Amino acid sequence: MEHIAALLLVIGCSGDLGDCRELPVDVPIFETREECQSELQAVRNKDIDASPRVFATCVNVDPALVYDDAVLVWDVGPGGRLEAALERPDVTVAYNDIGNE
């Protein structure tokens, strides 16, 4: 079974960072973080999608995370810092305590 250790996330933005979106990459998943890191420079050197500003990062993946529930969340701050994480949405547990008074 292949374990994913890192995801390569590439974001293309307008010059003022007002409009950002995920950009596709040839190989988005890696078995080791080192493999992902080695691709970062190559991605940054490409003229991807003609976006004025391109940001890329490797997002760590917890092998214990249930991938079906995972959500990739990211944000490019005003200073041009890309922050990203693979998170599990909060689990809401509903219960009914009627009749348990």
KADA-V628709 format. One record per backbone hydrogen bond with DSSP energy under -0.5 kcal/mol. NH is the residue of the N-H (numbers start at 1). CO is the residue of the C=O. E is the energy in kcal/mol with one decimal. If there is no record, write none. Layout:
nh=[NH;NH]
co=[CO;CO]
e=[E;E]
//
This chain:
nh=[5;5;6;7;8;9;9;10;11;12;13;14;17;21;23;30;36;37;38;39;39;40;40;41;42;43;44;45;46;46;48;51;53;55;57;59;59;60;61;63;65;67;69;70;70;71;73;73;75;77;77;80;82;83;83;85;87;87;89;89;92;93;94;97;100]
co=[3;30;30;59;28;7;57;8;55;21;53;19;14;12;10;6;32;33;34;35;36;36;37;37;38;39;40;41;42;43;46;48;13;11;9;7;57;58;5;61;62;65;66;66;67;87;71;85;83;75;81;77;80;75;81;73;71;85;69;87;90;91;92;95;97]
e=[-0.6;-2.5;-1.7;-2.2;-3.0;-0.7;-2.8;-0.5;-3.1;-2.6;-3.4;-1.7;-1.7;-2.0;-3.1;-2.3;-1.4;-2.8;-2.0;-0.8;-1.0;-0.9;-0.7;-0.7;-0.5;-2.3;-2.5;-1.6;-0.7;-0.9;-1.4;-2.2;-1.9;-2.8;-2.2;-3.0;-0.5;-0.6;-2.2;-0.7;-2.3;-0.8;-1.4;-0.7;-0.6;-3.3;-0.7;-2.7;-2.2;-0.6;-2.4;-2.3;-0.6;-2.7;-0.6;-2.3;-3.0;-0.7;-1.1;-0.5;-0.6;-0.6;-0.6;-0.5;-2.0]
//
